[in-house]
Amino acid sequence: MQDQDTIRRILAESGDTWAVVGLSSNKERAAYRVADVLQRYGKRVVPVHPKAETVHGEQGYPTLQDVPFPVDVVDVFVNSALAGKVADEAVAVGAKAVWFQLGVVDQDAYDRTRAAGLDMVMDRCPAIEIPRLG
């Protein structure tokens, strides 16, 4: 479904501003740890969560629409039943790519997002993939 070229393009060429939907200050959550890895690799991580908390030094926003600057990649840490709505919002805000985390699967959302011209990866983790870029 997603090839290594798409993964590489998103991680290396799509831009450095990543909105992480589902990111809160809860250090026990995978989103917190993945966001830390993305920052260590030079990505700007923008928390998107109803609490709008500041996480890893970045101001949070309650929705993608509330982010007042362009977002390059939308990294989705919500359950599969909600992920399609987030993918549609990513298209609406002009993101270049959408990344559904491990366990987040919605084939219809994948197809819609790709049809809208965005790169997309589903059921993978950028914190696992980014060190492989070398």
Summary of the structure (lengths in Angstrom):
residues: 134
radius of gyration: 13.1
end to end distance: 22.9
largest distance: 35.4
contacts: 437
relative contact order: 0.20
helix: 40%
strand: 18%
